[in-house]
């Protein structure tokens, strides 16, 4: 047990992150640190619907609460607020920076509430800290560091806690069938077009991959057609499309033992970090200085060598290149990726 600098010794803690799956994964160091300081405390975690599976096997989380945003979002918000109030948390750590989660926090009745100043309701938190994102590498802080800074008030200012997922024995058992030969994983898609290494570039890369290496394609069910297109056009016979066939933690369990994982600036990058899997992260329109780069021991960021005044064009990417040329992606040579296959 680590010693807290704050007199409050919370018995019940709620961590809130109702954004995307990558954001949830990058919040796990906060759980790791809170459990180290308050081992007897019950730690719950609030996510939006669809994200709960990533945390249900985490032994340091007692319960995953879910806010269903798909339909009747605000009716469900009222229900979440009521549930949180009834559970009488001593400490709430809000890592989400938008008003909805701020409302949950201030109406919770918790003794201590922590979060980011960007949250519109942060004025009513016990303590809030800055969340600064910069494209300047000299001013850059990883999102993990930003998240951990929120709980300095009740812990300390050290940042040595890892991103962590806990695939189960069942997860590893399911993917063991795919580990009989040397393999790599490719997660070729992203929610944002300008964050995604282009299909034609993936095809060119896959054509050069040793045909004896098994290539597993990962993604959601909606990514199946894209992955099929890449596999068919490349002619790589030892490729298998697993999009939509594995859960989040099953995917992480497979990635853990890959010779290499090739990903965009997207959720699979953080899955790799969370199981310390080897990873090659391709950054197109975004830059690692934003704070979402890989954290695995064996990791590398690949990006364009061209000095493009338009890059980065945004924090999250766009549905198309604002400059109509997409040079930040098209100028990345496949040889950089191929050199990362051990």
C-alpha positions as CSV (number, residue, x, y, z in Angstrom):
1,X,0.0,0.0,0.0
2,X,1.3,3.4,-1.0
3,X,0.7,6.4,1.3
4,X,-1.7,9.0,0.2
5,X,-1.0,12.7,0.9
6,X,-4.7,13.4,1.4
7,X,-6.6,12.7,4.7
8,X,-9.5,11.2,2.9
9,X,-9.3,7.4,2.7
10,X,-12.1,6.5,0.2
11,X,-14.0,3.3,0.5
12,X,-15.9,3.6,-2.7
13,X,-14.5,5.2,-5.8
14,X,-16.0,5.8,-9.3
15,X,-13.8,6.5,-12.3
16,X,-15.7,8.1,-15.3
17,X,-14.7,7.9,-18.9
18,X,-17.6,7.7,-21.3
19,X,-15.7,8.5,-24.5
20,X,-14.2,6.1,-27.0
21,X,-12.6,2.7,-26.4
22,X,-9.1,4.1,-26.7
23,X,-9.8,6.7,-24.1
24,X,-11.1,4.0,-21.8
25,X,-7.9,1.9,-22.2
26,X,-5.8,5.0,-21.5
27,X,-7.7,5.6,-18.3
28,X,-6.6,2.2,-16.8
29,X,-3.4,3.6,-15.2
30,X,-5.7,5.6,-12.9
31,X,-7.3,2.4,-11.7
32,X,-3.9,0.8,-11.2
33,X,-2.7,3.8,-9.1
34,X,-5.9,4.2,-7.1
35,X,-5.8,0.5,-6.2
36,X,-2.1,0.8,-5.1
37,X,-3.0,3.7,-2.8
38,X,-6.3,2.4,-1.6
39,X,-6.2,-1.4,-1.8
40,X,-9.3,-1.9,0.4
41,X,-11.4,0.5,-1.7
42,X,-14.1,-0.6,-4.1
43,X,-13.4,0.9,-7.5
44,X,-16.2,1.1,-10.1
45,X,-15.9,2.5,-13.6
46,X,-18.5,4.2,-15.7
47,X,-18.4,3.8,-19.5
48,X,-20.8,4.2,-22.4
49,X,-22.6,1.2,-23.8
50,X,-20.4,-1.0,-26.0
51,X,-17.2,-0.3,-24.0
52,X,-17.9,-2.4,-20.9
53,X,-16.3,-5.6,-22.2
54,X,-12.8,-4.1,-22.1
55,X,-13.0,-3.7,-18.3
56,X,-15.1,-6.6,-17.0
57,X,-12.1,-8.9,-16.5
58,X,-10.1,-6.3,-14.7
59,X,-9.6,-7.7,-11.2
60,X,-9.1,-4.2,-9.7
61,X,-12.5,-3.0,-10.9
62,X,-15.5,-4.1,-8.8
63,X,-18.3,-3.1,-11.1
64,X,-18.6,-1.6,-14.6
65,X,-21.5,0.9,-14.9
66,X,-22.9,1.6,-18.3
67,X,-24.5,4.7,-19.7
68,X,-26.6,3.7,-22.7
69,X,-26.1,6.6,-25.2
70,X,-27.7,4.8,-28.2
71,X,-31.3,5.6,-27.6
72,X,-33.1,7.9,-25.1
73,X,-29.7,9.2,-24.1
74,X,-30.9,11.8,-21.6
75,X,-33.4,9.5,-20.0
76,X,-30.6,7.1,-19.4
77,X,-28.4,9.9,-18.1
78,X,-31.0,10.6,-15.4
79,X,-30.9,6.9,-14.5
80,X,-27.1,6.9,-14.3
81,X,-27.2,10.0,-12.0
82,X,-29.6,8.2,-9.8
83,X,-27.5,5.1,-9.7
84,X,-24.4,7.0,-8.9
85,X,-26.1,8.9,-6.1
86,X,-27.5,5.7,-4.6
87,X,-24.1,4.1,-4.5
88,X,-22.7,6.9,-2.3
89,X,-19.2,7.2,-3.6
90,X,-16.5,8.9,-1.5
91,X,-14.4,9.8,-4.5
92,X,-15.2,10.4,-8.1
93,X,-12.5,10.8,-10.7
94,X,-13.9,12.2,-14.0
95,X,-11.5,11.8,-16.9
96,X,-14.2,12.8,-19.4
97,X,-14.1,16.5,-20.4
98,X,-17.7,17.1,-21.4
99,X,-20.8,18.5,-19.7
100,X,-22.8,15.2,-19.3
101,X,-20.1,13.6,-17.2
102,X,-19.6,16.8,-15.3
103,X,-23.3,16.8,-14.3
104,X,-23.0,13.2,-13.1
105,X,-20.0,14.2,-11.0
106,X,-21.5,17.3,-9.3
107,X,-24.8,15.6,-8.6
108,X,-23.1,12.5,-7.2
109,X,-23.0,13.6,-3.6
110,X,-19.4,12.4,-3.4
111,X,-17.1,13.9,-0.8
112,X,-14.2,14.5,-3.3
113,X,-14.7,15.1,-7.0
114,X,-11.7,15.4,-9.4
115,X,-11.5,16.1,-13.1
116,X,-10.2,18.4,-15.8
117,X,-10.7,22.1,-16.1
118,X,-12.1,21.7,-19.6
119,X,-15.2,20.1,-18.2
120,X,-17.9,22.8,-18.1
121,X,-18.8,21.8,-14.6
122,X,-15.3,21.7,-13.2
123,X,-15.9,24.9,-11.2
124,X,-17.9,22.7,-8.9
125,X,-15.3,19.9,-8.5
126,X,-13.2,19.7,-5.4
127,X,-10.1,20.0,-7.6
128,X,-9.5,20.2,-11.4
129,X,-6.4,20.3,-13.5
130,X,-5.4,21.5,-16.9
131,X,-5.7,19.2,-19.9
132,X,-3.3,20.6,-22.6
133,X,-2.7,19.1,-26.0
134,X,0.1,20.4,-28.1
135,X,1.6,19.4,-31.5
136,X,5.0,20.7,-30.2
137,X,7.0,17.7,-29.0
138,X,8.7,19.9,-26.4
139,X,5.3,20.6,-24.8
140,X,3.9,17.1,-25.3
141,X,2.6,15.0,-22.5
142,X,1.1,11.5,-23.0
143,X,-2.6,11.1,-22.2
144,X,-1.7,8.7,-19.5
145,X,0.3,11.4,-17.7
146,X,-2.6,13.9,-18.1
147,X,-5.0,11.3,-16.7
148,X,-2.8,10.5,-13.7
149,X,-2.4,14.2,-12.9
150,X,-6.1,14.3,-12.0
151,X,-5.5,12.1,-8.9
152,X,-2.3,13.8,-7.7
153,X,-4.6,15.5,-5.1
154,X,-5.3,12.1,-3.3
155,X,-2.1,10.2,-4.2
156,X,1.2,11.7,-5.3
157,X,2.7,13.1,-8.5
158,X,4.5,10.0,-9.8
159,X,3.4,8.7,-13.2
160,X,4.9,5.2,-13.2
161,X,1.6,3.2,-13.7
162,X,1.0,1.2,-16.8
163,X,-1.9,1.0,-19.3
164,X,-3.3,-2.4,-18.5
165,X,-5.8,-4.9,-19.8
166,X,-6.5,-8.3,-18.4
167,X,-7.4,-10.8,-21.1
168,X,-8.8,-13.9,-19.4
169,X,-7.8,-17.6,-19.7
170,X,-10.8,-18.0,-22.0
171,X,-9.6,-15.2,-24.2
172,X,-6.1,-16.7,-24.6
173,X,-7.7,-20.2,-25.1
174,X,-9.9,-18.9,-27.9
175,X,-7.0,-17.3,-29.8
176,X,-4.5,-20.1,-29.2
177,X,-5.6,-21.8,-32.4
178,X,-4.1,-18.8,-34.3
179,X,-0.7,-19.0,-32.7
180,X,0.6,-22.3,-34.1
181,X,2.8,-20.4,-36.7
182,X,4.7,-17.2,-36.8
183,X,2.2,-14.4,-37.3
184,X,1.7,-10.6,-37.5
185,X,-1.5,-8.6,-36.9
186,X,-2.8,-5.8,-39.0
187,X,-5.6,-3.4,-37.9
188,X,-5.9,-1.3,-41.0
189,X,-8.9,0.9,-40.3
190,X,-9.9,3.9,-38.2
191,X,-13.1,5.8,-37.5
192,X,-11.4,8.8,-39.3
193,X,-10.3,8.5,-42.9
194,X,-7.3,10.8,-42.4
195,X,-6.0,8.7,-39.5
196,X,-6.0,5.6,-41.7
197,X,-3.1,4.3,-43.8
198,X,-4.7,4.0,-47.2
199,X,-6.1,0.7,-48.5
200,X,-3.8,0.8,-51.5
201,X,-0.8,1.3,-49.2
202,X,-1.8,-1.7,-47.1
203,X,-2.1,-3.8,-50.3
204,X,1.4,-2.8,-51.4
205,X,2.8,-3.7,-48.0
206,X,1.0,-7.1,-47.8
207,X,2.3,-8.0,-51.3
208,X,5.8,-7.8,-49.9
209,X,5.2,-9.8,-46.7
210,X,6.8,-13.2,-46.6
211,X,4.1,-15.7,-47.7
212,X,5.1,-18.0,-44.9
213,X,4.1,-15.4,-42.3
214,X,0.5,-15.6,-41.2
215,X,-1.3,-12.3,-41.3
216,X,-4.4,-11.7,-39.1
217,X,-6.6,-8.7,-39.8
218,X,-8.3,-7.2,-36.8
219,X,-11.2,-4.8,-36.6
220,X,-14.9,-4.4,-36.0
221,X,-17.6,-6.2,-38.1
222,X,-17.9,-3.1,-40.2
223,X,-14.3,-3.4,-41.2
224,X,-14.7,-6.8,-42.8
225,X,-15.2,-5.6,-46.4
226,X,-12.1,-3.3,-46.2
227,X,-10.0,-6.2,-44.9
228,X,-11.3,-8.6,-47.5
229,X,-10.4,-6.0,-50.2
230,X,-6.8,-5.8,-49.0
231,X,-6.4,-9.5,-48.7
232,X,-7.8,-10.3,-52.1
233,X,-5.9,-7.5,-53.9
234,X,-2.6,-8.4,-52.3
235,X,-2.7,-12.1,-53.1
236,X,-1.2,-13.0,-49.7
237,X,-2.6,-16.5,-49.3
238,X,-1.7,-16.8,-45.6
239,X,-4.0,-14.0,-44.5
240,X,-7.2,-14.4,-42.4
241,X,-9.8,-11.8,-41.8
242,X,-10.8,-11.8,-38.1
243,X,-12.7,-8.5,-38.1
244,X,-15.8,-8.8,-36.0
245,X,-14.9,-12.3,-34.8
246,X,-12.9,-11.4,-31.6
247,X,-13.8,-9.3,-28.6
248,X,-11.6,-6.5,-27.4
249,X,-9.7,-8.6,-24.9
250,X,-9.5,-11.6,-27.3
251,X,-7.8,-9.2,-29.8
252,X,-5.4,-8.0,-27.2
253,X,-4.6,-11.6,-26.3
254,X,-3.8,-12.4,-29.9
255,X,-1.7,-9.2,-30.3
256,X,0.4,-10.0,-27.3
257,X,2.1,-12.9,-29.0
258,X,2.4,-11.5,-32.5
259,X,5.8,-11.0,-34.1
260,X,4.6,-7.5,-34.8
261,X,1.3,-5.5,-34.8
262,X,0.7,-2.9,-37.4
263,X,-1.9,-0.2,-36.4
264,X,-3.1,3.3,-37.1
265,X,-3.5,6.0,-34.5
266,X,-6.6,4.2,-33.1
267,X,-7.8,1.8,-30.4
268,X,-5.7,-1.3,-31.4
269,X,-2.6,0.8,-30.8
270,X,-3.7,1.1,-27.1
271,X,-4.6,-2.6,-26.9
272,X,-1.0,-3.3,-27.8
273,X,0.3,-0.9,-25.2
274,X,-2.0,-2.5,-22.6
275,X,-0.5,-6.0,-23.0
276,X,3.0,-4.7,-23.9
277,X,2.8,-6.2,-27.4
278,X,5.3,-5.2,-30.1
279,X,3.7,-2.5,-32.2
280,X,4.3,-0.3,-35.2
281,X,2.0,2.7,-35.2
282,X,1.3,4.6,-38.4
283,X,0.5,8.3,-37.9
284,X,-1.0,10.0,-40.9
285,X,-2.8,13.3,-40.3
286,X,-2.2,13.3,-36.5
287,X,1.1,13.4,-34.6
288,X,2.3,11.5,-31.6
289,X,3.0,14.8,-29.8
290,X,-0.7,15.0,-29.1
291,X,-0.1,12.3,-26.5
292,X,-1.6,9.1,-27.9
293,X,1.5,7.3,-29.0
294,X,2.5,3.7,-28.2
295,X,3.9,2.7,-24.8
296,X,5.1,-0.9,-25.5
297,X,8.7,-1.7,-24.9
298,X,9.0,-2.7,-28.5
299,X,7.2,0.2,-30.3
300,X,7.9,2.5,-33.2
301,X,6.0,5.4,-34.7
302,X,6.1,5.6,-38.5
303,X,5.1,8.9,-40.2
304,X,5.9,10.8,-43.4
305,X,9.4,12.2,-44.0
306,X,7.9,15.2,-45.8
307,X,7.6,18.5,-44.0
308,X,3.9,19.2,-44.6
309,X,2.7,22.6,-43.3
310,X,-0.9,21.2,-43.2
311,X,0.1,18.5,-40.7
312,X,-1.4,18.0,-38.2
313,X,-4.7,19.1,-39.6
314,X,-6.7,18.2,-36.5
315,X,-6.7,16.3,-33.3
316,X,-9.2,13.6,-34.4
317,X,-8.8,13.5,-38.2
318,X,-11.4,14.1,-41.0
319,X,-13.5,12.1,-43.4
320,X,-11.3,13.4,-46.2
321,X,-8.1,15.3,-46.6
322,X,-8.8,19.0,-46.3
323,X,-6.0,19.7,-48.8
324,X,-7.2,17.0,-51.2
325,X,-3.8,15.4,-51.5
326,X,-3.4,13.2,-48.4
327,X,0.4,13.3,-48.6
328,X,0.7,12.7,-44.9
329,X,-0.3,9.1,-45.6
330,X,0.5,8.5,-49.3
331,X,4.1,9.5,-48.8
332,X,4.8,6.9,-46.1
333,X,6.8,4.1,-47.7
334,X,6.0,0.5,-47.3
335,X,9.6,-0.3,-46.7
336,X,9.4,1.3,-43.3
337,X,6.7,-1.1,-42.3
338,X,8.5,-4.1,-43.8
339,X,11.6,-3.3,-41.8
340,X,9.6,-3.8,-38.6
341,X,8.9,-7.5,-39.2
342,X,11.4,-9.4,-37.2
